[in-house]
């Protein structure tokens, strides 16, 4: 299905490819039993994306911290966002301490060398300073959650300076649909952030992988293979 989407949806449409994987809950149970071998699963997804994405703008995201690290190490073409539900009563708490609150998630994203994180809006509404903290560290910051389907909440989140807001039925909220992967002046947000962020991975500052010309930033990449 991923290959089908990549081949048939206009390349102008950017993809947020969320990797779903079972995680252990606080009570010791798992969301799913007997999953695939993790390296094999990730390699299959990456193979499809690297073969069929073409020039499409893509960002990977996942709630599983280890998968975020694997995506970061297994390829250097597409950026990674750490999905976090933070402190919430809406969903069961995960056992992994890296997932249990947003400040820890921010530290993990910095440690892992990934582009940023995708916060749960419930956490942001409770403590808006979390956005400022993440942005001050050079992390690209998105948000998700049922609260985002309220037009007033969307306006408030935009004022906080978030780089991306995920919500349903986008046609009901804005007159002209624009790519979340572009900044206000039309520049490619993900490429610029990857090149200029203080948290840029080493390969973005070495070997001249990011260059600036009259057309903007171009990200020249190479692929890294192998199991983690």
C-alpha positions as CSV (number, residue, x, y, z in Angstrom):
1,X,0.0,0.0,0.0
2,X,2.9,2.4,0.7
3,X,4.4,1.8,-2.7
4,X,1.0,2.3,-4.3
5,X,0.5,5.6,-2.5
6,X,4.0,6.8,-3.5
7,X,3.5,5.9,-7.1
8,X,0.0,7.3,-7.5
9,X,-0.3,10.4,-5.3
10,X,1.1,13.6,-6.8
11,X,4.7,14.2,-5.7
12,X,3.7,17.7,-4.7
13,X,2.0,16.1,-1.7
14,X,4.3,15.6,1.2
15,X,4.0,12.4,3.3
16,X,4.3,12.1,7.1
17,X,5.1,8.3,7.2
18,X,4.2,7.2,10.7
19,X,5.8,3.8,11.6
20,X,3.4,1.8,13.8
21,X,5.0,-0.7,16.2
22,X,3.9,-2.5,19.4
23,X,5.0,-0.9,22.6
24,X,4.9,-2.1,26.2
25,X,2.4,-0.4,28.4
26,X,2.9,0.6,32.1
27,X,1.0,-2.4,33.3
28,X,3.5,-4.7,31.5
29,X,1.2,-5.7,28.6
30,X,2.0,-5.1,25.0
31,X,-0.2,-3.4,22.3
32,X,0.5,-6.3,20.0
33,X,2.0,-9.7,20.5
34,X,4.3,-11.6,18.2
35,X,5.4,-8.8,15.9
36,X,7.8,-9.0,12.9
37,X,11.5,-8.8,13.5
38,X,12.1,-5.1,13.9
39,X,15.1,-4.7,11.5
40,X,13.3,-6.5,8.8
41,X,10.1,-4.4,9.3
42,X,12.0,-1.1,9.1
43,X,14.1,-2.2,6.1
44,X,10.9,-3.1,4.2
45,X,9.4,0.3,4.8
46,X,12.7,2.1,3.9
47,X,13.1,0.0,0.8
48,X,9.7,1.2,-0.5
49,X,10.3,4.8,0.3
50,X,13.8,5.0,-1.1
51,X,12.7,3.3,-4.3
52,X,9.5,5.1,-5.0
53,X,9.4,8.4,-3.2
54,X,11.2,10.3,-6.0
55,X,11.3,14.0,-5.2
56,X,8.5,13.8,-2.7
57,X,9.0,15.6,0.6
58,X,8.8,13.0,3.4
59,X,9.2,12.9,7.2
60,X,9.2,9.8,9.3
61,X,7.6,9.7,12.7
62,X,7.1,7.1,15.4
63,X,6.1,6.8,19.1
64,X,8.8,4.1,19.6
65,X,12.0,5.8,20.6
66,X,14.2,3.0,19.3
67,X,12.6,3.0,15.9
68,X,13.3,6.8,15.7
69,X,17.0,6.0,16.3
70,X,16.9,3.2,13.8
71,X,15.4,5.4,11.1
72,X,18.0,8.0,11.8
73,X,20.9,5.5,11.5
74,X,19.6,3.4,8.6
75,X,19.2,6.3,6.1
76,X,20.2,9.9,5.8
77,X,17.8,11.2,3.3
78,X,14.6,11.8,5.3
79,X,14.2,13.5,8.7
80,X,12.6,11.9,11.7
81,X,10.1,13.2,14.3
82,X,9.6,11.6,17.7
83,X,5.9,11.2,18.4
84,X,5.0,11.7,22.0
85,X,1.6,11.6,23.9
86,X,3.2,13.2,27.0
87,X,1.3,13.2,30.3
88,X,-2.3,12.3,29.4
89,X,-5.4,10.6,30.8
90,X,-6.7,9.9,27.3
91,X,-4.4,7.0,26.5
92,X,-2.6,4.3,28.4
93,X,0.9,5.2,29.6
94,X,3.8,3.5,28.0
95,X,6.5,1.8,30.1
96,X,9.4,3.4,28.3
97,X,10.4,6.5,30.4
98,X,11.4,8.4,27.2
99,X,7.7,8.5,26.3
100,X,6.1,9.6,29.5
101,X,6.5,13.3,29.4
102,X,7.4,16.0,26.9
103,X,10.5,17.4,28.6
104,X,12.1,14.0,28.5
105,X,11.0,13.6,24.9
106,X,12.8,16.9,24.0
107,X,16.0,15.6,25.6
108,X,15.7,12.3,23.8
109,X,15.2,14.0,20.4
110,X,18.4,16.1,21.0
111,X,20.3,13.1,22.2
112,X,19.2,11.0,19.2
113,X,20.1,13.7,16.7
114,X,16.7,13.6,15.0
115,X,14.9,16.6,13.5
116,X,12.4,17.2,16.2
117,X,9.2,15.9,17.8
118,X,5.5,15.7,17.3
119,X,3.8,16.8,20.6
120,X,0.4,15.9,21.9
121,X,-1.7,19.1,21.9
122,X,-3.2,18.2,25.3
123,X,0.3,18.7,26.8
124,X,0.8,21.9,24.9
125,X,-2.5,23.4,26.1
126,X,-1.6,22.5,29.7
127,X,1.9,24.0,29.4
128,X,2.6,26.1,26.3
129,X,6.2,26.8,27.4
130,X,7.0,23.3,26.1
131,X,6.8,24.6,22.5
132,X,9.3,27.4,23.3
133,X,11.6,25.0,25.0
134,X,11.7,22.6,22.0
135,X,12.1,25.5,19.4
136,X,14.9,27.1,21.5
137,X,16.9,23.9,21.1
138,X,16.5,24.0,17.3
139,X,13.9,21.2,17.2
140,X,11.3,21.2,14.5
141,X,8.0,20.9,16.4
142,X,4.7,19.5,15.2
143,X,1.6,18.7,17.2
144,X,-1.3,16.2,17.0
145,X,-4.5,15.3,18.9
146,X,-8.3,15.6,18.9
147,X,-8.0,19.2,20.2
148,X,-6.5,20.2,16.9
149,X,-9.9,19.9,15.2
150,X,-11.1,23.1,16.9
151,X,-10.5,26.2,14.8
152,X,-9.7,28.4,17.8
153,X,-7.2,25.9,19.0
154,X,-5.5,25.8,15.6
155,X,-5.2,29.6,15.6
156,X,-3.7,29.5,19.2
157,X,-1.2,26.8,18.2
158,X,-0.1,28.8,15.2
159,X,0.6,31.8,17.5
160,X,2.8,29.6,19.6
161,X,5.1,29.2,16.6
162,X,4.7,25.5,15.9
163,X,6.1,24.3,12.6
164,X,3.2,21.9,11.9
165,X,-0.3,21.2,13.1
166,X,-1.9,17.9,12.3
167,X,-5.7,17.9,12.1
168,X,-8.6,16.4,10.2
169,X,-10.6,17.9,7.3
170,X,-8.1,20.6,6.4
171,X,-10.5,22.0,3.8
172,X,-12.8,23.1,6.6
173,X,-10.2,25.3,8.2
174,X,-8.2,27.0,5.5
175,X,-9.2,28.6,2.2
176,X,-6.0,27.6,0.4
177,X,-4.3,24.3,1.2
178,X,-0.5,24.6,1.4
179,X,2.2,22.1,2.1
180,X,3.2,21.8,5.7
181,X,6.7,21.1,4.4
182,X,7.0,24.7,3.1
183,X,7.8,27.9,5.1
184,X,5.9,31.1,4.7
185,X,8.2,32.2,1.9
186,X,7.9,28.9,0.1
187,X,11.2,27.5,1.1
188,X,11.5,23.8,1.9
189,X,11.1,23.7,5.7
190,X,12.5,20.2,6.3
191,X,15.6,20.8,4.2
192,X,16.4,24.2,5.7
193,X,15.9,22.9,9.2
194,X,18.1,19.9,8.5
195,X,20.9,22.2,7.2
196,X,20.7,24.9,9.8
197,X,19.5,23.4,13.0
198,X,22.0,23.3,15.8
199,X,20.8,19.7,16.2
200,X,21.8,18.7,12.7
201,X,23.3,15.2,12.5
202,X,27.0,15.1,11.7
203,X,26.4,14.0,8.1
204,X,24.6,17.3,7.4
205,X,27.6,19.4,8.4
206,X,30.3,17.2,6.8
207,X,30.9,16.3,3.1
208,X,29.0,19.4,1.9
209,X,25.7,17.6,1.9
210,X,23.8,20.9,2.3
211,X,24.4,23.6,-0.2
212,X,22.8,27.0,-0.8
213,X,22.3,28.3,-4.3
214,X,20.0,30.8,-6.0
215,X,17.1,28.4,-5.8
216,X,17.4,27.7,-2.1
217,X,18.7,24.7,-0.2
218,X,19.5,21.5,-1.9
219,X,20.0,18.4,0.1
220,X,22.3,15.9,-1.6
221,X,22.2,12.6,0.1
222,X,23.6,9.1,0.3
223,X,22.0,6.0,1.8
224,X,23.3,4.0,4.7
225,X,22.3,0.4,5.0
226,X,22.7,-2.3,7.7
227,X,21.0,-3.5,10.8
228,X,21.1,-1.7,14.1
